């Protein structure tokens, strides 16, 4: 079954990420350019929304200099709220029905590969309701032993059950049916996927277009990806 996707919505929560947000947005703009090159006449509209959550550094200034990026500021201090508010903003302004909108989620400390949106769109148009993408840690700041241990326990393979908010796609109608992201500080991604699976939504996974994400050991979200890296230490 082929699904017509008319709009791709990219939502990026950010909390004091002035050191990484430029890299994130550069990568997203390259992914948008690749998609437009691959689908110059029949590709979907693309919208990027950054949610500034309790930012007190220069993140907002960096984002404001990007004319192609929409942004809003909130003070929730919870990534689940940030993701949901960004999606709400995009869907409220969308001219398209939810079943023709695909939501691609990533994080401000991450960098998507150039083919990321092409892979997201391929899954969406194939009729999948959710795409579980892969992530790989940035080698900078991560010692070789920890990196090797991580890759041993988290190999990049097509069929996996890892849920990462930094690389997660979902069709908007399914997102709404599942109640959206929970207003929590961590685990909002896994909770949404579990809910959608319980509703019978088709969930697929891929190791293609793995997203490069921060290798810091102290992250913004409690028990988030940074916790995974700490756990593999030993």
N, C-alpha and C positions, 0 to 999 in steps of 0.2 A: 504494500500500500504506500502510495506517495502522498505526503502531506505538504500542502502549500504553506510556506512560511513567508509572511509579508514583512515581518519586523524582527530584528535581533536586538534585545535589550541587554546591555552589559552593566552589571551593578558591582561597584567596588566600595566596600566599607573601609574607612581610614580613620585611624586614631594616632595622631602624632607620628606621621610617616614622612616627614619632609625629606629624609635621607633616601627614601626608596620610591616615593610616588612618581617622580619624573621617569624613572626607569619603567615603572608599571605602565604609565600612560604612553610612553614612547612605543613600548611593545604592543599595546592595544591599537595604536594608530597604524602600526605596521601590519597588524592582523586585519584591520579594516581595509587597508590598501590592497592586501593580497586577495581578500574576498572580492573587492570591487574589480580587480584584475581578472579573477577567475570567472566572475559572473557579472560582466559589464552591463548587460541589458535586462536580465531577469533576476538579479540578486535582491535580497530584502533590504529594507531601510535599516540602518544601524544607529543605535543611540547609546551613549555612554553616560552613566550617572554615578558620580562619586558622592558618598555620604560621609560628611565630616562629623565624626562623633566625639565630642569633647576635645577637639583639637586645640591645643594652646601653643603650638609651635608654628612653623611657617608652612604647614601643609596647605592651608587654604590659599595662600598667596601663589604657590606653585600651580595649584589646580585652576585658579582664576585666570591664569595666563594662557589657558588652553581654550580657544574659542569653540572647539568641537566637543567640549565636555560640559555637561550639565552637572550642577552640584547643589547640595542642600546641607545645612548644618543642623545637628540635633545634639541633645545632651543626655542621651540614654546611658552611655557607658556599657552597652550590651550589643554584641555583634549581631545577634538575632534580630534585634530591633532595627539596627542600621540596615541590614540587608532588606528587611521587609519594607522599611520606609522608602528605600530607593526604588524598589519594585512598585510600590504603591504610586510613587511619583510618576514613574514611566508609564504605567498602565492607565493612570488617570488622564494622561495627555495623549494616549495612543488613539489613532484613528482606526485601528484594526481589531478584529474580534480576538479574544484570548486564545482560541484554538489555532490562530495563525501567527502567534507571537511566541518566540523562544527566548527564555531568560538564561543568559550565560553569566555565571558567577565566578569572580576571582577575588584576590585580595591585594591590598595596596603594597604589600611587601613582596609581591610576586611579579614574574614577567612571563607572559604567555608567548609561545612560539608563533612565527608568522602564519602558520597554517591552522591556528587554533580555531578561528571562526569557521573555516571551511570544514573542519572535522565536526564541530558542533552542528553546523547546518546539515551536513550529510546525515547525521544521526536523527535530527529532527525530521528531515524530509523522508527518511525511511520509515517514519511512523512511531519511533520510540518516544516514550513519555519523559524519560529521565536518562541522562548520560552521566555515568560516573567516570570522571577523568583521572588521570594519574598526576602525581607531582614528583619532583626530584629536588633534593636539597641543594642549595647553592654551596659549591665547594669552598668558597671563600669563608674563612673563619671556622671551618669544620675540619678537624684533623682527619688524616687518612684512615686511621683505624676505625673511628666512629662512622665515617662515610661507608667504608667497606662493610661494616656490621649492618648498617641501615639497608644497603642495597641487597645484602644477603637475605634479610628478613622481609624486604619489600621489593621484590623484583618487578621490573616493568613488564607486564604481560597483559594480553588482551582481556582475558577473563579474570576479573578481580572483584572483590567486594569492599574495597576501600572507598570511603566517602570523604572527600575533601572540599570544603567550601571554596578553596582556591581554584578548583576546576570541577564545576558542577553545572550541568545544564538541565533545564526542566521546561516543559511547555506550559504556558501561562494558565491555560484552563485547568490543567492538572494541579498546578501550584495552588490555585484558588480553591479547588475542590478539597485539597489536603489541609486547608487552613493556613497555608503560608508558613514562614519561619516563626518558630516560637520565640517569645521575648526573653531569651536567656543569654547568659554571658558566654556560653560554650555549648557545643553539641547540637546546635540548631540544624546543622546540615544532616547529620545522621538521623535526627528525629523526623525531619521532613521526609527523607527517603523511606524510612520505616513505615511512616503513615501512608505514603503513596503505594508502597508495595502491598500493604494491607487492603488497599482499595482496588488492587488488581492492575495498577498502572504498569506498563511495560518498562522495565529498567534494564539498561544495557551498560557495558563498560568498555573502556579502551585504554591502551597504553600509548596510543598515538597522540601527538601534540601534548606531551607531558609539560606541565607548567613548572618553571623554575621558581622555587620559593625560598624564603629566608631560612638560613641555618642557625639563627639565633636560638639560644637555649632558654631564654626568658621571653615569652611572647606576650601579646596583648590579651589573649583569651586564656583563662584558666583551663588547664588540661587540653589545650589545643595542640597544633602541630609541633610547637616547641617541646611540649611534654613527650611527644613520641620520640623526638631526637634525644631527649634526656634519658628516656627509658632504654634506648638501645646501647647506652654507654656501658651497660654492664651487668 
